[in-house]
Amino acid sequence: MENFLNLIEKFYQGEINDYHLYLALSKSQKDEELKNRLSEIAQIEKNHSLFWKKIAKKYNIELKDKINTSKIKIAAFLQKFISAAIIVSLLEAGENSTVKEYYSFLKSNALDEKEKAILKNIILEEIEHESVFNKESKKFGANNVRDFILGMNDGIVEILGTVAGLSAVYFANPFLVGISGSIVGIAGALSMGIGAFISVRSQRQIAQSKNERNEMLFSVAPKRAIEVLKQDLIDSNIDENIATEITKKLQDSNTDLSKFLTQEVEENELKSGFFTAIAYLIGVLFPVTPFFIFKTSIGALPFSILLAFLALSSVGTVVSIVSGISIRKKIFEMVTSSFFAAAFSFGFGKLMQILFHVSV
């Protein structure tokens, strides 16, 4: 029973915090359309909080607002550099677990039929919010933010592993380790950037080719095109009878059905490649820099690890706060993976030094 009551309070606090967050973002937003969207959703979140407040009153739970001011301040600060649509997109992604909890709560016996109907509508609105802001965020370069974060993370982890391994061999020559790490970093940045460019470009070319084929198919063989559309719906785990009914109604409505098979790739391959490569290079700076300062590789390595830790922790903290994920858990994931790579590489480098008697 205690866990059940805690859930109600948790749901209320989440919704009231979202209300204050979206309201704060809307007030400092210059884009009128996005400002209005944020303001509307803020009001919806407030309505959601009132629902949970009513449920809390039903079970004699006393609620006090606990506003996460740090989350609001960080989101407001980030809004100066990136669009609020991207920030909210991260927030909505982080709230996916909350929607699942709502759904589990819906199936419990805690609510009457009227309350269940309201909660169903709340779940629908939360899912719609995520869809809306995912689309909005793409307009403002959410994919580039993703590329930057992933590229920087890869640069830190991979080059930290490289300099750790080289430090075990060239323990008296940090400059050589720094130069080698920089060369590997530049090669890695080019590889990552070109890889991102080719990946997005390939997606675009495949989508364009498929769209052209579907357009021709609808033009020369409409009946066959309807079968293709129906099969696509079935492949999306829609029941065959429902898929048949949908395609029949669409066909009867004289809708341009070719649009339903159209795939769009909005991400720009040049931007994706550029952001990935630059972010990777920035990530390289953290583990490499100490090797140009200290006199021994063994002396530089702890500071290399420290800088990598600070960089990964900072990125992890920002992502965690705006997405609602546990800060401790996110930092642990990012730091552990990089330290494992460094420890394994150092051990392997030490093994090579012992086996081949290499030391510089």
Salt bridges, closest charged atoms under 4 A:
GLU9 OE2 - LYS66 NZ 3.57
GLU15 OE1 - HIS48 ND1 3.55
GLU45 OE1 - HIS48 ND1 3.53
GLU45 OE2 - HIS129 ND1 3.56
GLU101 OE2 - LYS10 NZ 2.84
GLU115 OE1 - LYS58 NZ 2.99
GLU125 OE1 - HIS48 NE2 2.55
GLU126 OE2 - HIS48 ND1 3.16
GLU126 OE1 - HIS129 ND1 3.92
GLU136 OE2 - ARG37 NE 3.42
GLU136 OE2 - LYS139 NZ 3.60
ASP147 OD1 - ARG146 NH2 2.91
GLU227 OE1 - ARG224 NH1 3.05
GLU245 OE2 - LYS249 NZ 3.30
ASP252 OD2 - LYS248 NZ 3.23
GLU267 OE2 - ARG146 NH2 2.99
GLU269 OE2 - ARG201 NH1 3.11
GLU269 OE1 - ARG204 NE 3.03
GLU333 OE1 - LYS330 NZ 3.95
